[in-house]
Amino acid sequence: MKRRQFLLTLGGLPVIGSLVYAAIAKSKSEKTSTNYPAEATPNSNGSLINEPLLRFAAIADNGVGSSDQYAVANAMSQTYQKQPFLFVLMAGDNIYSYGEINSVKAYFEEPYAALLSQNVKFYAVLGNHDIIKTNNGLDQINYKPFNMSDRYYSFTKGIGEKGIKGIIEFFALDTNDNASWQQQLAWLDLQLTNSTTPWKIVYGHHPLYSSGRHGGDPQLAAKLAPIFAKHKVPLYLCGHDHGYERFVPIAGTTYIVNGGGGAPLYRFGKSDKTAFVSSQFSFMTFDVYEDKIITKAIATDGKVFDQSVITKNI
């Protein structure tokens, strides 16, 4: 299957974006666990004075149709009403327990109906549960609302301050054991080499590093970490361990486990590289600027329980 790289031109986005982010400036910001960066001073009502070029959200390990998934989905919808995000990265285990596409209505369309009705797109990758009884994942790849052009793919989003199309390029990976790793790694290396966007973010289902039940994967780290370091990738997002863990940058890359989307939670420990860890149901938002990305981990009550600032690797 031919790998394709999609460039979203976002027709009309400059107008839509200006309306969206004008509303953002008026909305109240959540209380955070860390201070705002100096460049983003909050005004009297707590909202950020300078507006992001782009905002997106992320979830993983969500597709169970449980009340916990609905609680996360409702918090996402409430956050969207105050601070709209344009799309959601969905980092695998999209449908439990075996990936059956006939459960997609109950485990995807209905929980996120409020966001889907606002034309918020989801960009999925395959988790280990998604390849069991789903033609090795092909049923999910062919399901259009998951916006998967292949088992691994890339796409660009956003318009910069100088009108440059493509603020971020996302690289969505198939991190399962049966992935075509030789071809995928060559593709990732080439795509990162040729990418011209200011920001490059990689996401997949499995963690390179984790203090959760599954733990880190040294073999996966051996495959991916050298490529991330070579191309100065600032962020890798994943799930698989059901909870939240953010690591201090490792060789310039911030690794975040964001697996609290609705599946039963796991206990987490911590390592000397753990910056913040919490086993709770949650999702994330990312405010993208020219020089930084502000990450927020948000619980089902809508409160931010972890926040960080990612800067570009030079």
Backbone hydrogen bonds in HBPLUS format (Angstrom, degrees):
<---DONOR---> <-ACCEPTOR-->    atom                        ^
c    i                          cat <-CA-CA->   ^        H-A-AA   ^      H-
h    n   atom  resd res      DA  || num        DHA   H-A  angle D-A-AA Bond
n    s   type  num  typ     dist DA aas  dist angle  dist       angle   num
A0006-PHE N   A0154-SER O   3.24 MM 148  6.42 163.3  2.27 150.7 145.6     1
A0013-LEU N   A0010-LEU O   2.86 MM   3  5.23 163.5  1.89 138.8 137.9     2
A0015-VAL N   A0012-GLY O   3.21 MM   3  5.76 131.1  2.46 112.3 122.9     3
A0016-ILE N   A0012-GLY O   3.22 MM   4  6.47 170.5  2.23 153.0 155.6     4
A0017-GLY N   A0013-LEU O   2.55 MM   4  5.47 170.5  1.56 161.6 165.1     5
A0018-SER N   A0014-PRO O   3.22 MM   4  6.14 152.6  2.30 128.8 135.3     6
A0019-LEU N   A0015-VAL O   3.20 MM   4  6.52 152.9  2.28 146.6 153.4     7
A0020-VAL N   A0016-ILE O   2.87 MM   4  6.12 163.0  1.90 157.5 162.8     8
A0021-TYR N   A0017-GLY O   2.91 MM   4  6.01 174.7  1.91 156.3 157.5     9
A0022-ALA N   A0018-SER O   3.05 MM   4  5.93 131.8  2.29 130.0 141.1    10
A0023-ALA N   A0019-LEU O   3.23 MM   4  6.44 150.4  2.32 140.2 146.8    11
A0023-ALA N   A0020-VAL O   3.13 MM   3  5.32 121.6  2.49  96.3 110.0    12
A0024-ILE N   A0020-VAL O   3.05 MM   4  6.41 143.2  2.19 136.9 148.1    13
A0025-ALA N   A0021-TYR O   3.20 MM   4  6.28 151.1  2.29 133.4 138.3    14
A0026-LYS N   A0023-ALA O   3.08 MM   3  5.32 139.8  2.25 102.3 113.6    15
A0027-SER N   A0024-ILE O   3.03 MM   3  5.18 146.5  2.15 103.9 114.0    16
A0040-ALA N   A0037-PRO O   3.01 MM   3  5.47 158.6  2.05 115.3 122.2    17
A0043-ASN N   A0047-SER O   2.98 MM   4  5.81 162.6  2.01 160.3 161.4    18
A0046-GLY N   A0043-ASN O   3.00 MM   3  5.34 165.1  2.02 116.4 120.2    19
A0053-LEU N   A0288-VAL O   2.74 MM 235  5.69 143.9  1.86 160.7 171.8    20
A0288-VAL N   A0054-LEU O   2.78 MM 234  5.14 174.6  1.78 170.9 169.3    21
A0086-LEU N   A0055-ARG O   2.97 MM  31  6.28 162.4  2.00 159.8 154.0    22
A0056-PHE N   A0286-PHE O   3.15 MM 230  5.41 150.3  2.24 139.9 148.3    23
A0286-PHE N   A0056-PHE O   2.81 MM 230  5.41 145.5  1.92 162.0 165.8    24
A0057-ALA N   A0087-PHE O   2.99 MM  30  6.35 162.4  2.02 153.2 159.0    25
A0089-LEU N   A0057-ALA O   2.86 MM  32  6.29 159.8  1.90 144.1 145.1    26
A0058-ALA N   A0284-MET O   2.91 MM 226  5.14 140.6  2.06 138.3 140.1    27
A0284-MET N   A0058-ALA O   3.04 MM 226  5.14 156.5  2.09 150.4 154.0    28
A0059-ILE N   A0089-LEU O   2.94 MM  30  6.38 154.4  2.01 164.9 173.3    29
A0091-ALA N   A0059-ILE O   2.92 MM  32  6.32 164.0  1.95 155.2 152.6    30
A0261-GLY N   A0060-ALA O   3.05 MM 201  5.26 136.7  2.24 169.3 177.4    31
A0061-ASP N   A0092-GLY O   2.98 MM  31  6.03 163.3  2.01 167.2 169.0    32
A0263-ALA N   A0061-ASP O   3.02 MM 202  5.78 153.2  2.10 167.2 159.1    33
A0064-VAL N   A0062-ASN O   2.77 MM   2  5.94 136.0  1.97 116.0 101.6    34
A0063-GLY N   A0093-ASP O   3.35 MM  30  6.31 157.7  2.40 152.0 152.8    35
A0096-TYR N   A0063-GLY O   2.67 MM  33  5.56 155.0  1.73 161.3 154.8    36
A0070-TYR N   A0066-SER O   3.08 MM   4  6.44 158.3  2.13 146.5 152.3    37
A0071-ALA N   A0067-SER O   2.89 MM   4  6.10 144.3  2.02 138.9 148.9    38
A0072-VAL N   A0068-ASP O   3.08 MM   4  6.38 156.3  2.14 146.7 151.6    39
A0073-ALA N   A0069-GLN O   2.86 MM   4  6.11 164.6  1.88 151.8 156.8    40
A0074-ASN N   A0070-TYR O   2.77 MM   4  5.90 155.7  1.82 148.1 154.2    41
A0075-ALA N   A0071-ALA O   3.05 MM   4  6.24 153.6  2.12 140.8 147.7    42
A0076-MET N   A0072-VAL O   2.88 MM   4  6.18 151.1  1.97 149.7 158.4    43
A0077-SER N   A0073-ALA O   2.96 MM   4  6.24 156.5  2.01 146.7 152.7    44
A0078-GLN N   A0074-ASN O   2.91 MM   4  6.17 159.0  1.96 149.4 154.9    45
A0079-THR N   A0075-ALA O   2.91 MM   4  6.05 156.6  1.97 145.5 151.9    46
A0080-TYR N   A0076-MET O   2.85 MM   4  6.05 153.8  1.92 146.6 154.5    47
A0081-GLN N   A0077-SER O   3.06 MM   4  6.36 146.1  2.18 143.5 151.5    48
A0082-LYS N   A0079-THR O   3.09 MM   3  5.29 128.9  2.36 100.9 113.9    49
A0083-GLN N   A0079-THR O   2.70 MM   4  5.76 170.0  1.71 165.8 169.5    50
A0088-VAL N   A0121-LYS O   2.77 MM  33  6.20 149.0  1.87 155.9 166.1    51
A0123-TYR N   A0088-VAL O   2.86 MM  35  6.27 155.1  1.92 163.9 170.3    52
A0090-MET N   A0123-TYR O   2.92 MM  33  5.75 172.5  1.93 138.4 137.1    53
A0125-VAL N   A0090-MET O   3.02 MM  35  6.49 127.7  2.31 168.0 172.9    54
A0099-GLY N   A0095-ILE O   3.07 MM   4  4.67 129.9  2.33 130.1 138.4    55
A0133-LYS N   A0098-TYR O   2.85 MM  35  5.30 164.0  1.88 154.5 153.1    56
A0103-SER N   A0100-GLU O   3.08 MM   3  5.80 164.2  2.10 119.2 123.1    57
A0104-VAL N   A0101-ILE O   3.11 MM   3  5.27 164.5  2.13 113.7 115.4    58
A0107-TYR N   A0103-SER O   2.97 MM   4  6.02 153.5  2.04 155.8 164.3    59
A0108-PHE N   A0104-VAL O   2.85 MM   4  5.24 125.8  2.15 132.9 139.2    60
A0109-GLU N   A0104-VAL O   3.03 MM   5  6.46 158.7  2.08 149.0 155.2    61
A0110-GLU N   A0105-LYS O   2.87 MM   5  5.88 156.1  1.92 166.5 165.5    62
A0112-TYR N   A0108-PHE O   3.21 MM   4  6.13 162.2  2.24 152.1 156.7    63
A0113-ALA N   A0110-GLU O   3.35 MM   3  5.02 166.1  2.37 108.0 106.7    64
A0116-LEU N   A0112-TYR O   2.86 MM   4  6.07 169.3  1.87 163.9 167.6    65
A0117-SER N   A0113-ALA O   2.89 MM   4  5.94 148.7  1.99 146.1 153.5    66
A0118-GLN N   A0115-LEU O   2.97 MM   3  5.18 144.1  2.10 103.2 114.2    67
A0120-VAL N   A0115-LEU O   3.18 MM   5  5.51 164.2  2.21 146.4 144.6    68
A0119-ASN N   A0116-LEU O   3.01 MM   3  5.02 155.4  2.07 110.2 111.6    69
A0124-ALA N   A0146-PHE O   3.07 MM  22  5.28 168.0  2.08 150.7 151.7    70
A0130-ASP N   A0127-GLY O   3.08 MM   3  5.17 140.7  2.24 100.2 111.7    71
A0137-GLY N   A0134-THR O   2.95 MM   3  5.08 123.8  2.27  97.4 112.5    72
A0139-ASP N   A0134-THR O   3.23 MM   5  5.42 173.6  2.23 144.5 145.0    73
A0138-LEU N   A0135-ASN O   3.12 MM   3  5.35 169.9  2.13 113.6 114.9    74
A0140-GLN N   A0137-GLY O   3.13 MM   3  5.47 122.6  2.48 105.2 118.3    75
A0141-ILE N   A0137-GLY O   3.02 MM   4  6.31 158.6  2.07 153.0 159.9    76
A0142-ASN N   A0138-LEU O   2.91 MM   4  6.06 152.1  1.99 148.9 155.3    77
A0143-TYR N   A0140-GLN O   3.09 MM   3  4.99 152.8  2.17  98.8 107.3    78
A0146-PHE N   A0143-TYR O   3.03 MM   3  5.91 163.0  2.06 129.7 135.1    79
A0147-ASN N   A0144-LYS O   2.84 MM   3  5.33 159.0  1.88 120.1 127.2    80
A0153-TYR N   A0172-ALA O   3.03 MM  19  5.35 147.7  2.14 140.6 150.8    81
A0172-ALA N   A0153-TYR O   2.82 MM  19  5.35 157.3  1.87 168.1 174.1    82
A0155-PHE N   A0170-PHE O   3.09 MM  15  5.44 146.8  2.21 140.2 149.2    83
A0170-PHE N   A0155-PHE O   2.79 MM  15  5.44 168.3  1.80 170.2 169.3    84
A0157-LYS N   A0168-ILE O   2.95 MM  11  5.50 149.8  2.05 154.1 162.6    85
A0167-ILE N   A0157-LYS O   2.83 MM  10  6.00 138.4  2.01 134.4 145.7    86
A0168-ILE N   A0157-LYS O   3.14 MM  11  5.50 166.2  2.16 155.0 158.7    87
A0166-GLY N   A0158-GLY O   2.76 MM   8  5.07 163.7  1.78 157.2 152.7    88
A0160-GLY N   A0164-ILE O   2.83 MM   4  4.99 168.3  1.84 144.7 146.6    89
A0163-GLY N   A0160-GLY O   2.96 MM   3  5.09 156.6  2.02 114.2 115.1    90
A0199-TRP N   A0167-ILE O   3.08 MM  32  6.18 149.4  2.18 156.0 163.5    91
A0169-GLU N   A0199-TRP O   2.98 MM  30  6.39 153.9  2.05 145.8 151.6    92
A0201-ILE N   A0169-GLU O   3.04 MM  32  6.42 159.6  2.08 153.8 160.3    93
A0171-PHE N   A0201-ILE O   2.88 MM  30  6.27 150.6  1.97 154.8 161.8    94
A0203-TYR N   A0171-PHE O   3.01 MM  32  6.35 161.6  2.05 154.6 155.5    95
A0173-LEU N   A0203-TYR O   2.96 MM  30  6.24 165.5  1.98 160.4 164.8    96
A0179-ALA N   A0176-ASN O   3.09 MM   3  5.41 160.1  2.13 117.0 117.9    97
A0181-TRP N   A0179-ALA O   2.89 MM   2  5.37 127.5  2.17 108.2  92.3    98
A0184-GLN N   A0180-SER O   2.91 MM   4  6.00 161.5  1.94 156.1 162.0    99
A0185-LEU N   A0181-TRP O   2.88 MM   4  5.86 168.9  1.89 154.1 156.0   100
A0186-ALA N   A0182-GLN O   3.27 MM   4  6.36 157.0  2.32 138.6 144.8   101
A0187-TRP N   A0183-GLN O   2.89 MM   4  6.08 155.7  1.95 147.2 154.5   102
A0188-LEU N   A0184-GLN O   2.83 MM   4  6.06 162.1  1.86 152.4 156.9   103
A0189-ASP N   A0185-LEU O   3.00 MM   4  6.10 165.8  2.02 147.3 151.0   104
A0190-LEU N   A0186-ALA O   3.05 MM   4  6.20 161.4  2.08 146.0 151.1   105
A0191-GLN N   A0187-TRP O   2.81 MM   4  5.97 166.1  1.82 156.9 161.3   106
A0192-LEU N   A0188-LEU O   2.94 MM   4  6.03 165.2  1.96 151.8 155.7   107
A0193-THR N   A0189-ASP O   3.04 MM   4  6.14 148.3  2.15 138.6 147.7   108
A0194-ASN N   A0190-LEU O   2.96 MM   4  6.20 153.9  2.03 150.7 157.0   109
A0195-SER N   A0191-GLN O   2.93 MM   4  5.93 123.8  2.25 141.5 155.6   110
A0202-VAL N   A0235-LEU O   3.23 MM  33  6.50 169.3  2.24 163.2 161.7   111
A0237-LEU N   A0202-VAL O   3.05 MM  35  6.57 151.7  2.13 147.0 154.7   112
A0204-GLY N   A0237-LEU O   3.07 MM  33  6.53 154.4  2.14 161.3 166.1   113
A0239-GLY N   A0205-HIS O   2.93 MM  34  5.14 162.6  1.96 126.2 132.0   114
A0217-ASP N   A0208-LEU O   3.03 MM   9  5.05 149.3  2.13 112.5 120.2   115
A0269-GLY N   A0211-SER O   2.92 MM  58  5.08 166.9  1.94 134.3 137.8   116
A0221-ALA N   A0217-ASP O   2.88 MM   4  6.16 160.9  1.92 158.0 164.4   117
A0222-ALA N   A0218-PRO O   2.88 MM   4  6.06 148.3  1.98 140.6 149.0   118
A0223-LYS N   A0219-GLN O   3.17 MM   4  6.44 140.1  2.34 136.8 146.5   119
A0223-LYS N   A0220-LEU O   3.10 MM   3  5.11 125.3  2.41  94.7 108.7   120
A0224-LEU N   A0220-LEU O   2.95 MM   4  6.18 166.5  1.96 159.1 161.6   121
A0225-ALA N   A0221-ALA O   2.90 MM   4  5.14 144.2  2.03 129.8 141.5   122
A0227-ILE N   A0224-LEU O   2.99 MM   3  5.37 122.5  2.33 109.9 124.6   123
A0228-PHE N   A0224-LEU O   2.97 MM   4  6.28 160.4  2.01 159.2 165.7   124
A0229-ALA N   A0225-ALA O   2.92 MM   4  6.12 162.8  1.95 154.7 159.0   125
A0230-LYS N   A0226-PRO O   2.92 MM   4  6.00 157.1  1.97 140.3 147.1   126
A0231-HIS N   A0227-ILE O   3.07 MM   4  6.22 157.8  2.13 149.2 153.6   127
A0232-LYS N   A0228-PHE O   2.85 MM   4  5.69 103.3  2.45 137.5 154.8   128
A0233-VAL N   A0228-PHE O   2.93 MM   5  4.89 161.8  1.96 139.4 144.2   129
A0232-LYS N   A0229-ALA O   3.30 MM   3  4.94 159.4  2.34  96.3 102.3   130
A0254-THR N   A0234-PRO O   2.91 MM  20  5.95 175.5  1.91 129.8 131.2   131
A0236-TYR N   A0254-THR O   2.97 MM  18  6.35 155.8  2.03 161.1 162.6   132
A0256-ILE N   A0236-TYR O   3.06 MM  20  6.44 162.0  2.09 167.4 171.7   133
A0238-CYS N   A0256-ILE O   3.11 MM  18  6.47 141.6  2.27 164.2 168.8   134
A0258-ASN N   A0238-CYS O   2.81 MM  20  5.93 169.1  1.82 144.6 148.3   135
A0241-ASP N   A0239-GLY O   2.90 MM   2  5.60 143.5  2.03 101.3  91.5   136
A0243-GLY N   A0241-ASP O   3.05 MM   2  6.02 116.0  2.48 113.7  98.1   137
A0266-TYR N   A0242-HIS O   2.99 MM  24  5.24 167.6  2.00 146.2 143.5   138
A0259-GLY N   A0243-GLY O   2.79 MM  16  4.86 134.4  1.99 168.2 162.5   139
A0244-TYR N   A0278-SER O   2.92 MM  34  5.26 146.1  2.04 142.4 152.9   140
A0278-SER N   A0244-TYR O   2.90 MM  34  5.26 161.4  1.94 149.1 150.7   141
A0245-GLU N   A0257-VAL O   3.00 MM  12  5.03 154.1  2.07 138.0 141.2   142
A0257-VAL N   A0245-GLU O   2.79 MM  12  5.03 164.1  1.81 155.1 157.9   143
A0246-ARG N   A0276-PHE O   2.82 MM  30  5.26 165.9  1.84 158.9 163.6   144
A0275-ALA N   A0246-ARG O   2.74 MM  29  5.55 154.7  1.80 144.6 152.2   145
A0276-PHE N   A0246-ARG O   3.13 MM  30  5.26 153.0  2.20 145.6 145.8   146
A0247-PHE N   A0255-TYR O   2.98 MM   8  5.49 161.8  2.01 165.6 170.7   147
A0248-VAL N   A0273-LYS O   2.85 MM  25  5.62 160.3  1.89 159.5 166.3   148
A0250-ILE N   A0253-THR O   2.80 MM   3  5.20 162.3  1.83 144.5 141.0   149
A0253-THR N   A0250-ILE O   3.11 MM   3  5.20 170.1  2.12 111.3 113.3   150
A0282-SER N   A0260-GLY O   2.81 MM  22  5.05 152.2  1.89 119.7 128.8   151
A0274-THR N   A0271-SER O   3.12 MM   3  5.17 164.3  2.14 105.8 110.7   152
A0283-PHE N   A0298-ILE O   3.07 MM  15  5.51 149.0  2.17 146.3 155.5   153
A0298-ILE N   A0283-PHE O   2.86 MM  15  5.51 172.6  1.87 161.0 163.6   154
A0285-THR N   A0296-LYS O   2.98 MM  11  5.31 151.0  2.06 144.4 153.5   155
A0296-LYS N   A0285-THR O   2.95 MM  11  5.31 150.8  2.03 159.1 158.6   156
A0287-ASP N   A0294-ILE O   2.91 MM   7  5.03 163.6  1.94 145.3 148.6   157
A0294-ILE N   A0287-ASP O   2.87 MM   7  5.03 157.6  1.92 145.5 149.0   158
A0289-TYR N   A0292-LYS O   2.81 MM   3  5.21 158.8  1.86 173.2 176.8   159
A0293-ILE N   A0310-ILE O   2.82 MM  17  5.05 146.3  1.94 143.4 153.3   160
A0310-ILE N   A0293-ILE O   2.82 MM  17  5.05 170.8  1.83 152.5 155.5   161
A0295-THR N   A0308-SER O   2.91 MM  13  5.23 155.4  1.97 142.7 150.4   162
A0308-SER N   A0295-THR O   3.07 MM  13  5.23 151.7  2.15 134.6 141.2   163
A0297-ALA N   A0306-ASP O   2.88 MM   9  5.16 164.6  1.90 153.1 155.1   164
A0305-PHE N   A0297-ALA O   2.90 MM   8  5.85 154.0  1.97 155.9 164.6   165
A0299-ALA N   A0303-LYS O   2.99 MM   4  5.61 164.8  2.02 158.1 155.6   166
A0302-GLY N   A0299-ALA O   2.94 MM   3  5.41 158.3  1.99 117.5 121.2   167
